[in-house]
């Protein structure tokens, strides 16, 4: 309210100074006709200025700011996959008994176009992401996620992620798995119902991981070929992937 009052008084002061200046002009030249001609012309141009500033220039600045935010966000997503995301994909996919049905669609190559990425993204929406609870090793998974728990917490505290709802939901789902496993002190002879519950949490994270990974691969291919090259050579779905350059086709 105090800030608003200051703005109102500032507006009144500016209007007063403008009127005073016009009055001084009249006292000197005694030409009201000339004053009103330029006054009307200036007022008419105000609408053009509003159009240029609020609709054109503001839009350009907004687009540039949005692009910068997306770049920072994609850097954060890249760190996530480098630290834990890719390893989780490899681990979860090994628990998926039906992975072979979509594995070939996830072998991203340098020949992929935006159309190919879009096609695969649509196909993955209909895939049933289910892991086999019988293959699950909760203690191993706790070690895998637990050592990155502080890292996940720091990412969730990043305000930039609030603009990316799906990735934020992915972080929450992974962190939830970490919390579920943290409170279990013994993993021997866990009931089937409990293993099924943990598997359900994994299913949710697994689906979000795959979708975000495909979107991230598309971003790398379009903007960072050198990172994309490494991502292809460490593709968790490619059984023949090798980080050694000589073991894959040249890009």
N, C-alpha and C positions, 0 to 999 in steps of 0.2 A: 504493500500500500504506500509506504514511504517513497519507494522508487517511482511508483506511478505519479505521486504528487510532484516529484521533482521534474518528471517529464512534462506534466501539464504546465508547470510554471515556466519551464524552458520554452515550450511552445508559445505561451503568452508573450514571453520576452522577445522571441524572434518575430512574432507578428507585430509587436509594438515597434521594434527597430525597423522593420520593413515599412510600416506606415510613416514613421518619422523620416526615413530617407526619402520617401515619395513627397512628403510635405516640404522638406528642404529643397528638393528639386523644383517644386512648384513656386516656392518663394524666390528662387533664383531666376527661373525662366518664365514663370507665369504662363505655362502652356499645359493645361489639363488634358487637352486633346492628345498631345504627344504622349503623356504619361499613360493614359488609358489604352492607347494603341499597343504600346509595348507590354502593358500589364496583361491584356487579353491574349496577346501572342505568347507570352511566357506561360500563362495558365494553360493554354491549349497544348503547349509542348510538354507540360508535366505528365499528361496521359501517355505520351510516347515514351517518356523516360521510365514511367512505371512499367510499361510493356517490356522495354528492353532490359531493365534491371531485374524485375520479379519473374518474368517468364523466360527470357532468353539467357541472360548472363547467370542468373541464379540456377537455372537448369543445368547449364554447362558446369558450374562449380559443383553442383550436387552430384552430377555424373562422375566427375573426376574424384570427388571424395569417396563415392561409393566404390569406384574401381580400386582406390588405395586401400579401403577397408577389406575388400575381397582378397587383395594380394596378401595383406597381413594375415587374414583368416586362413588362406590356403597354405601359408607358411606354417601356421600352427598345426593344421591338419597333417602336413608333411612330417612335422616332428612327431606327432602322435603315431603315425604309421611306422616311422623309423624306430621309435622307442618300443612300441608294444603292438600296434595294430596289425602289422604284417605277421608277427609271430602268433597272434591270436587267430588270425585267418587260417594260418597253416594248421594250428591245433584244432580249431573247430571243424574245419573241412575234413580232417582225418576221422572225426566222429560222425560224419554224415554218410550214411550207407547209400544214399542216392546221388552222391556228388557226380558220378560219371555221366548223369543225364544232362548236366550243365557245364561240366569241366571244360569241354572243348570251346564253349562260348566265352570262357573267361581267360583264354590264352590270347592276351592282347598283343598285337604286333604293330610295327611301325607303319603298316599299310592301312591301319584302321582310319576311317573318316568319321566325321561327326555323325553321319547317318548310321554307321556301324555301332557307335557307342549308344546312340538313341535306341536302335533296334535291340541291343543286348539289355539295356536298362528296362525296356518294356517286357522282354521275355522273363527277366529275373523277378518281376513283380508277381508273376503267376507261379513261381517256384515255391514249393513247400520246404521251408528251412527247418529241418528236424535232425537232431543228433541222437545217437543211440545211447541211452543211459548206461547200458551194459558195458560200453567201451570207455566210459568216463572214469578218469582217475582224479578225484577231487583234490587229493593232496598235491598232486603234480600241478594242477591248475591253480591251486592257492599259491604255490611258489611262483608260478609264472606271473600272476597278476599282483600278488602281494608285494613283490619287490619293486613294483611300479606304482604302489598305492599313493605315495607322496607326489609322484609325477601327475597322476590322475587328479588329485586334489588341487594341485597348482593350476592345471588346465581348466578345471571347473570354476576356479576363481577369476578366470580371465573374462572381463566384461565384453570383449569383442565377440565372444562365442554366442552371446545372447541373440545375435542377429542370424545365427545359423541353427534353426530349431532342430533339424534332423541330427546334426553332429552333436549338439548338446544332449539330445536324447540318447545318442550312442554312448557318450561319456557316462551318463547316468546309469545306463544298463550295464556297462562294464564294471563301474564302481559298485553297483548293487551285487554283482556276482562276487566281487572281492569281499563285500560285507557279509554275504551269506556264508562264505567259506571261512571267514575270519572267526566267526562265532562257533564254529564246529571244532572242538578240540580233538575228537577221535574220528577217523574215517574208516576204520575197519567195521565191516558188517553194517553199513548204513542201510536202513530200510529201503525197499524199492520205491516207496512213495516219496522218500526224501531225495533219492537220486533223480526221480522223475521231476521233482520240483526244481532242482538245480538245472536239469536238462532244459526245462521250460525257460528258465532265465537265460540260458545259453542260446536257445533258439532265437529269442528276441534280439540279443546282441549280435548274433551271427548274421541275421538278415540285415540289420542296420550297417554292420561292418562291410558286407559285400556291396551294398548300394553306394556307400560312401567311397569305397575303394575304386569302384568303376568311375565315379565322378572325378575322383582325384587323379586317376590315370588319364582321363580326358584332359584335365587341366595341365598336367605335365607335358603331354604330347603337344599341346597347342602353344605352350609358353617356355618350357624348359626341357629341350631334347636330351640334355646330358643326364638330368634326373630321370627322365622317362626311360633312357637306356638302362640305367641301374634298376629301375622298378620292373622292367621286363625280365631282367636277368635274375631277379629275386621274386618272381611271381609265385605266390604260395600255392596256386592252382596248377602250375606247370611242373609235372614230374620230371621233365628233362631240363628244367631251368638250371643255369649255372652262372655264377657271378663272373667266371673266367670268360673273357671276350672270345677266345678261340673256340669255345664250345657252342656258340650260337651263330646264327647268320648275321652278317654285317648289317648295320643299320643304314 
